[in-house]
Structures are given as structure tokens and as C-alpha cells.
Amino acid sequence: MAPEKFRELMKSVKIIHRASGVVLADGPLGWSITPFEGNFYIAGKYLKTDRFRVNFVPGLCIYKFVYVWMDLKLDHGERIRNLGWMYWLPNPLLPFI
């Protein structure tokens, strides 16, 4: 693959739940979808599903403070626990994650 074609492909990302085929997020890399410490931090407008449900299990992040875990609810009623998280009280000094 030509280097310029590779760079073009790396400008955006699509995140799919492999088992169900549900598209979770799709958008450009950068402030919209940010890879950080092995995870993807996704701005709300780039989430492509409304199937996430807050399960209210809290956590504490050294960068962004308080978060809650989120489950993915699939069509047949299965719930994938703790698939993502949402910052409840985000640290305004680190907006990129």
C-alpha cells in the first residue's frame, strides 16, 4: 500500500462491536476520537449507537476524576457489561481525553 493511501486511511476510525456488528463510533482521529493509553476517547457526537446504558458503577480516573461504567444493550436483550465509561465530573484541564 502506498504511504499516502495509508495516511488517508488513518485519518478516521470506525469502532464496531465484533460479536453483534453494531457500529459504536465513527469519526476522524484527533479531538473527535482520541487514542490514549490503549483506549479510544470519543466525543458524544461521534457515537453511532444509542444502546449504551449507564450502570452507575463509579470509578476514579487520575486524569479526569469521576466516571461511571456503561453497558451495551443488544437487540436480543443481552447486556455487555462495562464496555465503556462516561466522565461524570470531567477535569476541564484535560479536554482531549
N, C-alpha and C positions, 0 to 999 in steps of 0.2 A: 504494500500500500504506500502511495506517495505521501511524504511528510505533510504536505498542505492538506490532503484529504483527512489524514489522521487528526490534525489540529481542528479541522472543521467538525469532525465527529465528537471531539472532546469539549466542545463549547456548550453542549446541553446534555442532560441526563434524564432518563426515564426509569422510575423505580416501580417494579412490578412484584406483587406477591406471587411467588413462583407456583405454589400449590393450586391457587384459585384463578390466577391470571388477572386479578384485579390490579388496575393501574393505580398506584398510590400517589405518585408525584411525577410531574413532567415539567421541565423548565431549564433555563440557562444556568450554567455554573457561575458562581460569583456571589453577589449579595442575595440572590434568589434561592439558590441551592448551594450550600457551602459544605464541602467536605472538611471535617475536623476531628482528629483523634479516632479515626476509623468509623465515624458516623456521618450521616448527612443531616444538616440543619436546614429545614425547609420553611420558607416564608409561606404563610397561610394561603395566599392566592395561587400557589403552585401545587397545593394538594389537589388531587383529582378525584377524590372519593369523599363521601360523607359518611362512611362506615366506621370511622373512629369514634369510640365511646370512652369518656373519662371514667376510670375505675376508682379514682380518689385515693390510690395508694401513693403517699407522698415520698419525696426524696429530696436530697440536698446536693446541689452541684457547687463546687468551689468557684466556678466562673460565674454562673448565672443565678445562684441561690435556689429558691424553692420551685420544685416541679411536681407534676402528678403523672402517673403512668396512664397510657391509653391502650385500649384493646381494639382489635379489628373484628367487627361483626360481619360474618359472611352470610350469603343468601340462605343457606340451609340451616341457619341458626348457630353454627359453630362460632365460638369466640376465641380468637387468638390473643392470649393474654400478654400484656406488657410489650406490645410490638413497637410502640413509640412513646414519647413523652411530650408534655407541653409545659412550658415555664409558667408558673402561676404568678410569681413576683420577679420578673426578669431584671437583671442588673443592667441599667441603661448605659453603663460604660463599655459593654461588650455587645453591641447590636448585631455583629456579624455572625454570632452563634446563638 
